Amino acid sequence: MSKNLPFRIERPISATCERVFDAWTQDESTRQWLFRTLNGTLIDSANDPRPGGALAITEERNGEEARHDCHWIELERPGRLVFQFFDVPATLTLTPTDQGCRAVLEHEVDPDYAERTLQGWQGIFDGMINSMADVPEMIVRRRLQAPPSVVFPLFTDPDSLAKWWGPNGFRTVTHSMDFREGGQWIFTMHGPDGKAWENVVDYLEIVPNELIRFGHGEPDAIHFENRISFAPTNDGGTEVVLQLRFKTMERKRDAMPYAVPGGHQTLGRLAEQLGE
């Protein structure tokens, strides 16, 4: 059996330490994102924020019940939370920053499961940020088997984008594309119901095989900024992260019902295009 190794994940969050602490200690919050999966159905949840109290989520996944049972060990608002994670204690430390707070989660992990554990916690933090009504951003990510040198070009060519860009059932028609910093992509998205949406992308920053940052909106208004990063994984693949930042919380609330599922579906179509 492999000896456990230290594990650490750090995330900046655009919210106060108090707000993040409360998100972790309220059942109506954690039941939305803690140990949740994209296709799972919530069966039961518990969050009793006191030493010895339960922290649990039960989902139905592919017809089977999956249960995560943890319990609280220490709670010191607003800077420290300790809970039992499987058979090891996990410590979440929250430190104030100028932009909100920095969250650091630490525990031990079997080295054979380190990469899976990292991806799991990244998804959990993404879900928490997406669910927080006072943080004007949303995050969607997907791991792909192809390297960044293969994935990145599929975002730069209109013929490639026509094959996968957009949620399930949508069709993208490009009118013009100037893929460079300061350039624009103008296109129409046709929905399965026959409706059409005119889109404009203003490219702000491009780092080949690493990053595309752009403003996204309609011909008369940019509604949000999208930061798409391409990170190589240890197994030779790519982790693609979509980070959408909105100008106002109202914009985020309006977009929430379709932006996150639409982002997952879009990256799913990208994976299919890559033969995954």
Rosetta silent file (secondary structure, phi, psi, omega in degrees, C-alpha in Angstrom):
SEQUENCE: MSKNLPFRIERPISATCERVFDAWTQDESTRQWLFRTLNGTLIDSANDPRPGGALAITEERNGEEARHDCHWIELERPGRLVFQFFDVPATLTLTPTDQGCRAVLEHEVDPDYAERTLQGWQGIFDGMINSMADVPEMIVRRRLQAPPSVVFPLFTDPDSLAKWWGPNGFRTVTHSMDFREGGQWIFTMHGPDGKAWENVVDYLEIVPNELIRFGHGEPDAIHFENRISFAPTNDGGTEVVLQLRFKTMERKRDAMPYAVPGGHQTLGRLAEQLGE
SCORE:     score description
SCORE:     0.000 S_00000001
   1 L     0.000  134.107 -178.309    0.000    0.000    0.000 S_00000001
   2 L   -70.274  144.541  176.913    1.360    3.441   -0.942 S_00000001
   3 L   -77.653  135.493  179.700    2.236    5.866    1.809 S_00000001
   4 L   -62.951  146.727  178.465    0.015    8.923    1.905 S_00000001
   5 E  -119.604  156.808  176.808    1.514   12.207    0.720 S_00000001
   6 E   -63.989  140.163  177.620    0.599   15.827    1.568 S_00000001
   7 E  -126.017  140.666 -178.944   -2.044   17.316   -0.712 S_00000001
   8 E  -148.103  135.609  172.019   -2.803   21.027   -1.113 S_00000001
   9 E  -133.087  136.783 -177.327   -5.072   23.066   -3.363 S_00000001
  10 E  -125.543  134.197 -179.804   -5.278   26.863   -3.272 S_00000001
  11 E  -138.924  129.882  168.670   -7.980   29.039   -4.831 S_00000001
  12 E   -77.833  140.897 -178.392   -8.579   32.810   -4.848 S_00000001
  13 E  -133.514  133.534 -179.071  -12.263   33.641   -4.354 S_00000001
  14 L   -84.463   58.590  177.929  -13.992   36.978   -4.959 S_00000001
  15 L  -156.521  157.894 -179.656  -15.925   36.851   -1.689 S_00000001
  16 L   -68.657  159.472  176.388  -15.191   37.537    1.971 S_00000001
  17 H   -59.601  -38.053  179.021  -13.892   34.811    4.272 S_00000001
  18 H   -61.742  -41.905 -178.973  -17.166   35.035    6.194 S_00000001
  19 H   -65.808  -41.077  179.836  -19.172   34.425    3.036 S_00000001
  20 H   -69.544  -41.513  177.325  -17.069   31.397    2.070 S_00000001
  21 H   -56.933  -46.054 -179.694  -17.176   30.008    5.628 S_00000001
  22 H   -65.131  -34.299  178.230  -20.969   30.264    5.611 S_00000001
  23 H   -62.976  -32.540 -179.615  -21.154   28.565    2.209 S_00000001
  24 H   -81.186  -17.263 -171.610  -19.340   25.559    3.713 S_00000001
  25 L  -115.016   12.865  178.330  -21.482   25.361    6.843 S_00000001
  26 L  -121.251  126.433 -175.656  -25.026   25.668    5.480 S_00000001
  27 H   -61.903  -36.423  179.882  -26.809   22.627    4.084 S_00000001
  28 H   -64.592  -19.580  175.512  -28.781   24.668    1.553 S_00000001
  29 H   -88.832  -57.371 -173.111  -25.401   25.673    0.135 S_00000001
  30 H   -64.628  -26.659  179.781  -23.289   22.489    0.288 S_00000001
  31 H   -67.368  -14.059  178.411  -26.107   20.324   -1.074 S_00000001
  32 H   -86.022  -25.219 -169.572  -25.701   22.217   -4.369 S_00000001
  33 H  -141.013  -21.274 -175.832  -21.984   21.587   -4.920 S_00000001
  34 L   -75.556  118.160 -179.394  -20.176   19.436   -2.313 S_00000001
  35 L    60.913   18.794  178.323  -19.336   16.023   -3.853 S_00000001
  36 L   -84.016  151.801  177.422  -21.960   16.668   -6.518 S_00000001
  37 L  -121.484  159.481 -173.662  -21.543   15.374  -10.065 S_00000001
  38 L   -59.551  -41.793 -175.499  -22.873   16.731  -13.347 S_00000001
  39 L  -104.208    5.505  179.795  -25.250   13.817  -14.012 S_00000001
  40 L   -80.136  154.888  177.039  -25.970   12.794  -10.425 S_00000001
  41 E  -114.498  125.318 -177.916  -29.354   13.241   -8.719 S_00000001
  42 E   -66.779  129.688  175.856  -29.386   14.408   -5.110 S_00000001
  43 E  -103.084  -46.904 -175.624  -31.014   11.936   -2.725 S_00000001
  44 E  -156.483  157.937  176.928  -30.104   13.318    0.691 S_00000001
  45 E  -151.925  158.200  177.263  -27.760   15.787    2.382 S_00000001
  46 E  -151.513  140.108  174.675  -26.703   16.822    5.876 S_00000001
  47 E  -151.540  100.943 -178.908  -24.612   19.650    7.290 S_00000001
  48 L  -113.338   91.252 -168.808  -24.530   20.043   11.071 S_00000001
  49 L   -76.030   76.109  174.656  -21.762   22.630   11.646 S_00000001
  50 L  -154.026  154.187  178.788  -20.438   21.645   15.065 S_00000001
  51 L   -53.413  124.945 -176.338  -17.631   19.311   16.178 S_00000001
  52 L    90.688  -10.683 -179.922  -18.881   15.793   15.532 S_00000001
  53 L   -72.530  155.399 -175.888  -21.721   17.019   13.303 S_00000001
  54 E   -78.026  147.545  170.422  -22.456   15.341    9.983 S_00000001
  55 E  -138.747   99.761 -168.541  -21.344   16.591    6.591 S_00000001
  56 E  -144.331  149.572  176.661  -22.803   14.228    4.018 S_00000001
  57 E  -138.331  133.811  174.457  -24.118   14.010    0.469 S_00000001
  58 E  -124.303  126.664  179.066  -25.936   11.099   -1.184 S_00000001
  59 E  -123.308  156.450  165.690  -26.480   10.997   -4.954 S_00000001
  60 E   -97.243  122.434 -179.031  -27.897    8.546   -7.442 S_00000001
  61 E  -127.742  115.442  179.413  -25.297    7.978  -10.149 S_00000001
  62 L    54.413   41.542  176.680  -26.024    5.690  -13.072 S_00000001
  63 L    81.784    1.003  179.384  -28.725    3.892  -11.120 S_00000001
  64 E  -120.445  153.397 -179.476  -26.563    3.343   -8.028 S_00000001
  65 E   -88.330  128.671  177.831  -26.401    5.174   -4.719 S_00000001
  66 E  -120.595  121.320 -175.370  -23.168    7.048   -3.957 S_00000001
  67 E  -120.871  132.662  173.821  -22.737    8.394   -0.426 S_00000001
  68 E  -112.973  113.480 -179.311  -20.031   10.674    0.971 S_00000001
  69 E  -110.081  116.481  173.955  -19.984   10.679    4.773 S_00000001
  70 E  -126.567  173.970  171.108  -17.787   13.203    6.556 S_00000001
  71 E  -149.305  153.213 -178.000  -18.017   14.929    9.912 S_00000001
  72 E   -76.212  142.447  176.215  -16.843   18.218   11.339 S_00000001
  73 E  -112.413  -49.327  179.076  -13.850   18.328   13.682 S_00000001
  74 E  -139.453  144.842  174.472  -13.173   22.048   14.190 S_00000001
  75 E  -140.788  118.492  178.995  -14.933   25.233   13.115 S_00000001
  76 E  -130.735   94.027 -178.232  -13.450   28.690   13.752 S_00000001
  77 L   -70.686  134.069    6.612  -15.342   31.386   11.866 S_00000001
  78 L  -108.582   14.982 -166.508  -14.245   32.899    9.592 S_00000001
  79 L  -111.268   -7.382 -172.481  -10.792   31.440    9.009 S_00000001
  80 E  -152.465  133.126  175.779  -10.576   27.695    9.661 S_00000001
  81 E  -135.557  133.415  176.973  -12.602   24.542    9.061 S_00000001
  82 E  -128.625  130.146  178.881  -11.470   20.973    9.752 S_00000001
  83 E  -140.978  156.489  177.594  -13.489   17.908    8.767 S_00000001
  84 E   -79.977  119.876 -178.040  -12.939   14.180    8.454 S_00000001
  85 E  -114.981  106.070 -169.215  -12.491   13.351    4.759 S_00000001
  86 L    55.189 -115.959 -177.037  -12.659    9.588    4.311 S_00000001
  87 L  -108.753   15.837  179.934  -10.028    8.439    6.848 S_00000001
  88 E  -131.592  150.477  174.332   -7.955   11.641    7.081 S_00000001
  89 E   -76.197  139.835  176.556   -8.616   15.140    8.488 S_00000001
  90 E  -117.261  134.238 -177.359   -8.903   17.931    5.912 S_00000001
  91 E  -115.557  125.118  175.636   -8.186   21.548    6.844 S_00000001
  92 E  -108.816  117.893  179.710   -9.649   24.520    4.971 S_00000001
  93 E  -110.104  131.130 -178.479   -7.930   27.828    5.773 S_00000001
  94 E  -116.583  122.418 -176.979   -9.463   31.128    4.638 S_00000001
  95 E  -122.341  130.785 -179.480   -7.255   34.237    4.500 S_00000001
  96 E   -64.570  144.157  173.451   -8.476   37.739    3.578 S_00000001
  97 E  -133.717  173.123  178.802   -7.115   39.348    0.390 S_00000001
  98 L   -64.754  -29.493 -178.227   -7.765   42.636   -1.399 S_00000001
  99 L   -93.887   -6.443 -177.522  -10.040   40.803   -3.863 S_00000001
 100 E   151.064  -98.285  177.828  -11.848   38.646   -1.266 S_00000001
 101 E  -153.650  163.001  173.573  -10.128   35.652    0.248 S_00000001
 102 E  -113.490  124.955  179.944   -7.680   32.865   -0.448 S_00000001
 103 E  -103.111  128.709  177.276   -8.871   29.331    0.295 S_00000001
 104 E  -125.389  120.158  178.342   -6.284   26.625    1.003 S_00000001
 105 E  -109.468  129.952 -177.499   -7.412   23.017    1.479 S_00000001
 106 E  -135.512  138.115  171.860   -4.898   20.498    2.835 S_00000001
 107 E  -165.378  176.908  176.211   -4.995   16.801    3.689 S_00000001
 108 E   -91.291  154.909 -178.442   -3.088   13.611    2.975 S_00000001
 109 E  -147.287  145.519  170.970   -3.752   11.530   -0.119 S_00000001
 110 L   -65.250  126.331 -176.719   -2.745    8.180   -1.569 S_00000001
 111 H   -57.934  -25.149  178.387   -0.356    9.112   -4.430 S_00000001
 112 H   -68.067  -19.937 -177.338   -2.244    6.756   -6.750 S_00000001
 113 H  -115.060   12.335 -174.865   -5.316    8.998   -6.364 S_00000001
 114 H   -63.087  -45.393 -178.118   -3.599   12.406   -6.232 S_00000001
 115 H   -66.477  -42.784  178.236   -4.587   13.517   -9.741 S_00000001
 116 H   -63.566  -38.893  179.303   -8.190   12.345   -9.328 S_00000001
 117 H   -64.598  -42.660  177.988   -8.348   14.087   -5.945 S_00000001
 118 H   -59.216  -47.438 -179.640   -7.088   17.348   -7.445 S_00000001
 119 H   -63.258  -38.566  179.132   -9.714   17.250  -10.179 S_00000001
 120 H   -62.517  -47.128 -179.110  -12.415   16.442   -7.664 S_00000001
 121 H   -69.396  -35.128  175.809  -11.613   19.380   -5.389 S_00000001
 122 H   -59.873  -43.455  178.247  -11.256   21.751   -8.339 S_00000001
 123 H   -63.751  -37.078  179.320  -14.761   20.792   -9.419 S_00000001
 124 H   -66.053  -45.672  177.691  -16.066   21.289   -5.889 S_00000001
 125 H   -63.905  -39.094  175.696  -14.584   24.781   -5.624 S_00000001
 126 H   -58.252  -47.180 -179.804  -15.956   25.610   -9.063 S_00000001
 127 H   -61.445  -39.596  178.306  -19.407   24.499   -7.967 S_00000001
 128 H   -63.080  -46.889 -179.645  -19.211   26.566   -4.798 S_00000001
 129 H   -62.046  -42.811  179.978  -18.200   29.697   -6.709 S_00000001
 130 H   -61.539  -33.597 -175.283  -20.939   29.142   -9.291 S_00000001
 131 H   -83.879  -15.539 -174.978  -23.553   28.803   -6.546 S_00000001
 132 L   -80.193  118.055 -171.730  -22.551   31.906   -4.570 S_00000001
 133 L   -67.835  -16.716 -176.248  -24.970   34.677   -5.450 S_00000001
 134 L  -106.428   13.160  176.150  -22.490   37.469   -4.625 S_00000001
 135 L  -112.729  113.647 -171.656  -19.577   36.266   -6.781 S_00000001
 136 L   -81.153   45.359  178.128  -19.966   37.551  -10.382 S_00000001
 137 E  -146.124  158.741  175.615  -18.267   34.629  -12.094 S_00000001
 138 E  -135.582  148.812 -176.855  -18.916   31.065  -13.216 S_00000001
 139 E  -130.586  136.101  174.074  -16.456   28.281  -13.961 S_00000001
 140 E  -133.780  136.296  179.668  -16.761   25.192  -16.161 S_00000001
 141 E  -138.037  158.135  176.661  -13.927   22.713  -16.763 S_00000001
 142 E  -154.032  138.589  174.622  -13.267   19.496  -18.634 S_00000001
 143 E   -92.762  131.256  179.615  -10.304   17.160  -18.959 S_00000001
 144 E  -118.346  152.752 -177.567   -9.506   16.054  -22.487 S_00000001
 145 L   -77.959  -26.315 -178.013   -7.184   13.296  -23.630 S_00000001
 146 L   -78.762  151.484  179.297   -5.525   15.374  -26.384 S_00000001
 147 L   -74.613  164.433  179.242   -2.637   17.749  -25.569 S_00000001
 148 H   -56.283  -32.524 -179.556   -3.010   21.558  -25.668 S_00000001
 149 H   -65.256  -19.489  176.949   -1.221   21.688  -29.037 S_00000001
 150 H   -96.344  -38.333 -176.090   -4.145   19.725  -30.498 S_00000001
 151 H   -73.860  -46.369 -174.924   -7.002   21.290  -28.507 S_00000001
 152 H   -53.830  -46.947 -177.863   -6.064   24.973  -28.823 S_00000001
 153 H   -60.142  -22.656  179.922   -6.242   25.156  -32.668 S_00000001
 154 H   -69.790  -13.858  176.785   -9.859   23.966  -32.583 S_00000001
 155 H   -93.490   -3.324 -171.780  -10.727   27.343  -30.978 S_00000001
 156 L  -110.703   -6.115 -172.944   -8.993   29.354  -33.704 S_00000001
 157 L  -123.358  123.896 -176.740  -10.598   28.114  -36.918 S_00000001
 158 H   -62.352  -32.537  178.346  -14.233   28.817  -37.904 S_00000001
 159 H   -65.891  -39.141  176.825  -14.584   25.518  -39.777 S_00000001
 160 H   -68.545  -44.601 -178.493  -13.558   23.611  -36.647 S_00000001
 161 H   -61.587  -33.270 -179.742  -15.763   25.727  -34.374 S_00000001
 162 L   -62.127  -22.271 -176.155  -18.780   25.055  -36.602 S_00000001
 163 L   -85.822  -16.234 -173.841  -18.535   21.368  -35.712 S_00000001
 164 L  -147.016  -15.484 -173.621  -18.755   21.722  -31.909 S_00000001
 165 L   -70.215  129.549  177.215  -19.208   25.272  -30.567 S_00000001
 166 L   110.108  161.558  179.405  -22.412   25.748  -28.578 S_00000001
 167 L   -64.415  172.552  179.957  -24.748   23.608  -26.455 S_00000001
 168 L   -56.408  133.900  177.801  -26.364   20.422  -27.727 S_00000001
 169 L    87.852   -7.709 -178.864  -28.584   21.017  -30.750 S_00000001
 170 L   -91.162  152.257  177.755  -27.052   24.416  -31.592 S_00000001
 171 E  -127.202  131.289 -177.198  -25.409   25.321  -34.892 S_00000001
 172 E  -108.079  125.986  178.260  -22.768   28.052  -35.201 S_00000001
 173 E  -117.420  117.176 -179.212  -22.361   30.049  -38.422 S_00000001
 174 E   -87.066  132.480  175.832  -19.332   32.348  -38.629 S_00000001
 175 E   -97.029  -36.483  174.902  -19.605   35.593  -40.593 S_00000001
 176 E  -159.997  150.343  179.376  -16.056   36.805  -39.944 S_00000001
 177 E  -148.949  122.911  176.936  -13.158   35.823  -37.699 S_00000001
 178 L  -124.352   88.556 -172.181   -9.910   37.685  -37.026 S_00000001
 179 L   -81.396   87.916  175.410   -8.144   35.552  -34.429 S_00000001
 180 L  -161.092  161.128  175.406   -5.659   37.962  -32.893 S_00000001
 181 L   -61.813  124.743 -174.249   -5.511   40.299  -29.919 S_00000001
 182 L    94.194  -10.011  179.107   -7.776   43.201  -30.895 S_00000001
 183 L   -85.854  176.487 -178.503   -9.584   41.087  -33.482 S_00000001
 184 E  -132.120  152.763  168.873  -13.225   39.984  -33.572 S_00000001
 185 E  -122.142  120.532  179.831  -15.272   36.884  -34.194 S_00000001
 186 E  -115.773  124.063 -174.897  -18.799   37.594  -35.435 S_00000001
 187 E  -152.233  165.881  176.884  -21.187   34.650  -35.651 S_00000001
 188 E  -119.048  133.590  174.713  -24.793   33.512  -35.311 S_00000001
 189 E  -104.028  123.141  179.818  -25.927   30.670  -33.066 S_00000001
 190 E  -103.190  120.424 -177.790  -29.005   28.834  -34.318 S_00000001
 191 L   -83.419  165.311  179.735  -30.924   26.966  -31.622 S_00000001
 192 L   -65.748  -17.167  178.755  -32.834   23.709  -31.997 S_00000001
 193 L   -90.660    3.999  178.604  -36.087   25.679  -31.679 S_00000001
 194 L    93.413   -9.020  178.857  -35.263   27.752  -34.759 S_00000001
 195 L   -75.404  155.128 -179.778  -34.277   30.920  -32.883 S_00000001
 196 E  -127.302  140.796  179.770  -31.073   32.731  -33.811 S_00000001
 197 E  -124.846  122.956  176.439  -28.700   34.737  -31.591 S_00000001
 198 E   -81.506  133.948 -175.968  -26.162   37.179  -32.994 S_00000001
 199 E  -127.504  145.282  174.008  -22.810   37.015  -31.171 S_00000001
 200 E  -131.456  131.574  174.783  -19.687   39.159  -31.067 S_00000001
 201 E  -116.994  127.409  174.476  -16.365   38.150  -29.501 S_00000001
 202 E  -106.414  112.496 -177.824  -13.622   40.746  -28.912 S_00000001
 203 E   -75.011  124.331 -176.627  -10.261   39.017  -28.464 S_00000001
 204 E  -104.541  -37.347 -176.872   -8.334   40.613  -25.580 S_00000001
 205 E  -151.690  132.717  179.051   -5.442   38.241  -24.901 S_00000001
 206 E  -135.096  123.601  173.140   -4.093   35.206  -26.741 S_00000001
 207 E  -123.316  107.946 -174.352   -1.251   32.951  -25.609 S_00000001
 208 L   -50.568  131.498  178.092   -0.903   30.027  -28.047 S_00000001
 209 L    67.390    7.369 -178.063   -1.721   26.647  -26.460 S_00000001
 210 L  -130.150  -43.520 -168.876   -2.309   28.345  -23.077 S_00000001
 211 E  -156.167  139.781  166.590   -4.964   31.066  -22.996 S_00000001
 212 E  -132.146  121.885  178.416   -7.723   32.852  -24.898 S_00000001
 213 E  -122.836  130.542 -175.797   -9.400   35.804  -23.143 S_00000001
 214 E  -152.068  156.652  168.681  -12.236   37.696  -24.785 S_00000001
 215 E   -87.836  142.485 -175.112  -15.312   39.806  -24.260 S_00000001
 216 E  -132.835  133.338  179.157  -18.526   38.104  -25.389 S_00000001
 217 E  -174.467 -148.078  179.536  -21.880   39.634  -26.159 S_00000001
 218 E  -107.233  173.291 -177.787  -24.162   40.979  -28.865 S_00000001
 219 L   -55.546  -29.743 -175.900  -23.381   43.501  -31.609 S_00000001
 220 L  -105.291    1.821 -177.327  -24.321   46.431  -29.360 S_00000001
 221 E  -165.505  135.721  172.394  -23.040   45.232  -25.969 S_00000001
 222 E   -93.100  124.773 -172.567  -20.417   42.964  -24.388 S_00000001
 223 E   -97.577  -28.508 -179.485  -22.051   41.085  -21.510 S_00000001
 224 E  -157.573  164.392  174.724  -19.206   39.117  -19.936 S_00000001
 225 E  -105.210  135.515  179.327  -15.533   38.238  -20.166 S_00000001
 226 E  -116.593  126.002  177.700  -14.534   34.647  -20.885 S_00000001
 227 E  -113.841  111.082 -179.374  -11.092   33.356  -19.949 S_00000001
 228 E  -106.346  117.556 -179.946  -10.351   29.963  -21.518 S_00000001
 229 E  -111.070  151.109 -178.065   -7.191   28.289  -20.249 S_00000001
 230 E  -126.682  103.265 -176.527   -5.493   25.145  -21.570 S_00000001
 231 E  -109.827  129.885  177.430   -3.357   23.359  -18.969 S_00000001
 232 E   -67.683  142.871  178.066   -1.356   20.205  -19.743 S_00000001
 233 L  -104.222  165.449 -176.087   -2.125   17.224  -17.518 S_00000001
 234 L   -63.851  -23.824 -178.141    0.277   14.596  -16.231 S_00000001
 235 L   -95.928   14.461  176.175   -1.124   11.984  -18.615 S_00000001
 236 L    89.689    5.519  179.945   -0.539   14.103  -21.724 S_00000001
 237 L   -95.919 -157.422 -178.411   -4.037   15.570  -21.965 S_00000001
 238 E  -138.229  136.538  167.676   -5.494   19.025  -21.421 S_00000001
 239 E  -101.639  115.699  178.604   -7.630   20.586  -18.743 S_00000001
 240 E   -97.563  126.818 -179.568   -9.810   23.237  -20.380 S_00000001
 241 E  -122.292  123.312  172.657  -11.264   25.813  -17.978 S_00000001
 242 E   -98.914  119.855  177.777  -13.922   28.345  -18.946 S_00000001
 243 E  -118.380  108.254 -178.210  -14.043   31.243  -16.486 S_00000001
 244 E   -99.604  123.736  178.773  -16.924   33.625  -17.175 S_00000001
 245 E  -119.081  124.192 -174.403  -16.877   36.940  -15.333 S_00000001
 246 E   -99.244  155.587 -179.719  -19.958   39.163  -15.516 S_00000001
 247 L   -71.735  -32.688 -178.416  -20.225   42.921  -15.103 S_00000001
 248 L  -137.891  159.413  176.520  -23.096   42.664  -12.616 S_00000001
 249 H   -66.694  -30.877  178.371  -24.671   40.049  -10.377 S_00000001
 250 H   -62.343  -40.417  177.509  -27.931   40.530  -12.282 S_00000001
 251 H   -61.809  -42.848  179.526  -26.169   39.401  -15.463 S_00000001
 252 H   -63.309  -45.834 -179.115  -24.867   36.304  -13.692 S_00000001
 253 H   -60.516  -38.945  179.171  -28.304   35.448  -12.271 S_00000001
 254 H   -66.563  -35.712 -175.856  -29.852   35.815  -15.714 S_00000001
 255 H   -85.230  -19.646 -171.012  -27.192   33.594  -17.295 S_00000001
 256 H   -55.002  -42.391 -176.038  -26.988   30.958  -14.555 S_00000001
 257 H   -62.730  -24.455 -176.120  -29.786   28.645  -15.826 S_00000001
 258 H  -119.534  -22.770 -172.091  -28.101   28.117  -19.195 S_00000001
 259 H   -68.711  -46.705 -178.070  -24.425   29.176  -18.970 S_00000001
 260 H   -69.341  -53.200  176.858  -23.077   26.341  -16.807 S_00000001
 261 H   -61.334  -35.827  178.044  -24.990   23.453  -18.448 S_00000001
 262 H   -65.151  -37.944  176.905  -24.349   25.050  -21.840 S_00000001
 263 H   -64.554  -42.865  177.508  -20.651   25.245  -21.083 S_00000001
 264 H   -62.856  -41.952  179.725  -20.533   21.582  -20.076 S_00000001
 265 H   -66.036  -39.063  178.874  -22.414   20.582  -23.226 S_00000001
 266 H   -62.479  -46.380  178.564  -20.104   22.675  -25.412 S_00000001
 267 H   -68.322  -28.346  174.269  -16.987   21.050  -23.954 S_00000001
 268 H   -65.623  -40.957  176.907  -18.701   17.692  -24.316 S_00000001
 269 H   -66.456  -34.626  175.337  -19.159   18.341  -28.024 S_00000001
 270 H   -62.403  -43.779  178.555  -15.487   19.347  -28.208 S_00000001
 271 H   -60.713  -41.633  177.774  -14.533   16.020  -26.643 S_00000001
 272 H   -62.982  -38.843  178.874  -16.664   14.205  -29.227 S_00000001
 273 H   -62.578  -30.499  178.657  -14.955   16.158  -31.994 S_00000001
 274 L   -84.622    0.155  178.865  -11.640   14.875  -30.637 S_00000001
 275 L    81.655   23.053 -178.557  -12.987   11.319  -30.742 S_00000001
 276 L   -98.352    0.000    0.000  -13.312   10.926  -26.978 S_00000001
